[in-house]
């Protein structure tokens, strides 16, 4: 990974995250213009690494790996939608 683009949470609820789809498209455009490739979407959940229903909808729009980090125990799992199936991809968190 060369660069991480961080999005602003637009949700007014503390237990939800809403990233403006236009911001996502702008990140893809930025990557393209900079010679980068968007390789994954990364976000955290307070507990658990399973995709939420909202995540699943986003995965259909942006069919790249989605890395979900469990904040409570600092573990992660990666997911991708292939056709009508949700597939777990092996994930290793490396120290900074």
QUIQUI-V705432 format. One record per residue. N is the residue number from 1. RES is the residue in one small letter. SS is DSSP state (H for helix, E for strand, - for the rest). OMEGA is omega in degrees with one decimal (* if undefined). BURIAL is 1 if it has 24 or more other ideal C-beta (glycine too) atoms within 12 Angstrom, else 0. Layout:
[[N/RES/SS/OMEGA/BURIAL] [N/RES/SS/OMEGA/BURIAL]]
This chain:
[[1/x/-/-179.5/0] [2/x/-/-173.8/0] [3/x/-/177.9/0] [4/x/-/177.0/0] [5/x/-/-176.9/1] [6/x/-/179.9/0] [7/x/-/-180.0/0] [8/x/-/176.1/0] [9/x/-/-179.5/0] [10/x/-/-178.9/0] [11/x/-/175.2/0] [12/x/-/178.0/0] [13/x/-/-178.7/0] [14/x/-/-176.7/0] [15/x/-/-179.8/0] [16/x/-/173.7/0] [17/x/-/176.2/1] [18/x/-/176.9/0] [19/x/-/-179.9/1] [20/x/-/178.8/0] [21/x/H/177.3/0] [22/x/H/177.6/0] [23/x/H/177.8/0] [24/x/H/178.4/1] [25/x/H/177.5/0] [26/x/H/177.5/0] [27/x/H/176.9/1] [28/x/H/178.9/0] [29/x/H/177.9/0] [30/x/H/179.6/0] [31/x/H/-178.8/0] [32/x/H/-179.3/0] [33/x/H/-179.1/0] [34/x/H/-179.4/0] [35/x/-/178.1/0] [36/x/-/173.9/0] [37/x/-/175.0/0] [38/x/-/-174.3/1] [39/x/-/179.9/0] [40/x/E/168.7/1] [41/x/E/-177.4/1] [42/x/E/174.0/1] [43/x/E/-177.4/1] [44/x/E/167.5/1] [45/x/E/178.5/1] [46/x/-/176.8/0] [47/x/-/175.9/0] [48/x/-/-179.0/0] [49/x/-/178.5/1] [50/x/-/178.1/0] [51/x/-/174.0/1] [52/x/-/176.1/1] [53/x/H/176.9/0] [54/x/H/176.7/0] [55/x/H/-177.8/1] [56/x/H/176.9/0] [57/x/H/177.9/0] [58/x/H/179.8/1] [59/x/H/177.4/1] [60/x/H/179.4/0] [61/x/H/-178.4/0] [62/x/-/-173.5/1] [63/x/-/173.2/0] [64/x/-/178.8/1] [65/x/E/174.7/1] [66/x/E/179.0/1] [67/x/E/-180.0/1] [68/x/E/-178.6/1] [69/x/E/174.8/1] [70/x/E/-177.7/0] [71/x/-/-173.6/0] [72/x/-/-178.6/0] [73/x/-/178.2/0] [74/x/-/173.1/0] [75/x/E/-176.8/0] [76/x/E/171.4/1] [77/x/E/178.2/1] [78/x/E/-176.4/1] [79/x/E/172.4/1] [80/x/E/175.3/1] [81/x/E/176.1/1] [82/x/E/-174.7/0] [83/x/-/177.9/0] [84/x/-/-176.1/0] [85/x/E/173.8/0] [86/x/E/-175.9/1] [87/x/E/174.8/0] [88/x/E/-179.8/0] [89/x/E/178.6/0] [90/x/-/-177.0/0] [91/x/-/172.5/0] [92/x/-/173.5/0] [93/x/-/179.8/0] [94/x/-/177.5/0] [95/x/-/-179.9/0] [96/x/-/*/0]]
